[in-house]
Amino acid sequence: KAGVTQTPRYLIKTRGQQVTLSCSPISGHRSVSWYQQTPGQGLQFLFEYFSETQRNKGNFPGRFSGRQFSNSRSEMNVSTLELGDSALYLCASSPPLFDYQETQYFGPGTRLLVL
Amino acid sequence: QQQVKQSPQSLIVQKGGIPIINCAYENTAFDYFPWYQQFPGKGPALLIAIRPDVSEKKEGRFTISFNKSAKQFSLHIMDSQPGDSATYFCAASIGSSNTGKLIFGQGTTLQVKP
């Protein structure tokens, strides 16, 4: 089956702008999680959506938000961009029921550069 | 208490060597410990995962060892190959809560020399 897809793959924005990233999970997966990956901080959990509801949230400012649609596709939005928001943003989807052998499939990420 | 500490930060081995990557955690509620492999320009890919009621798990050339009392787990790559050169991340979560929140280690960049 098709993997997790993320669009766009690359994005350049300037400080103060806002950005919306999109994620389409694996068919049948209802949980979508977002992570920020930077060289300094590594992989950090942003938030998770399940059945259109935010189920879990990491320690990021309110400028970072997300949503999930009825078809499980998810978007994340970052408002008032800062230079430090430059990162690889990864989306991961999970099957409906937790399975130790099959969980958290990651997409290729969106590389965001803030100038 | 939510941290997962991973070491070493980087590792260079010769082909055929057995690189070992170690991780330690504090939160005893963690019950799911996956390892991810990431190549440049790609997202992390699940390599192997273990539960705390198992002390060792092997999948092909990859082995996880788990020490519950020490709150440590490690990844061993047997007969390492140049194609194994990648960044490896350990992670932990409360899997039984069925949430997607993974806490990742800082990553280990592995280089396997031919």
Interface residues (C-beta under 8 A of the other chain):
Chain A: V4 S31 V32 S33 Y35 G42 L43 Q44 F45 E48 F50 R55 N56 G58 L90 A92 S94 L97 F98 Y100 Q101 T103 Q104 Y105 F106 G107 P108 G109
Chain B: Y32 P34 Y36 G41 K42 G43 P44 A45 L46 A49 R51 F89 A91 G95 S96 N98 T99 G100 K101 L102 I103 F104 G105 Q106 G107
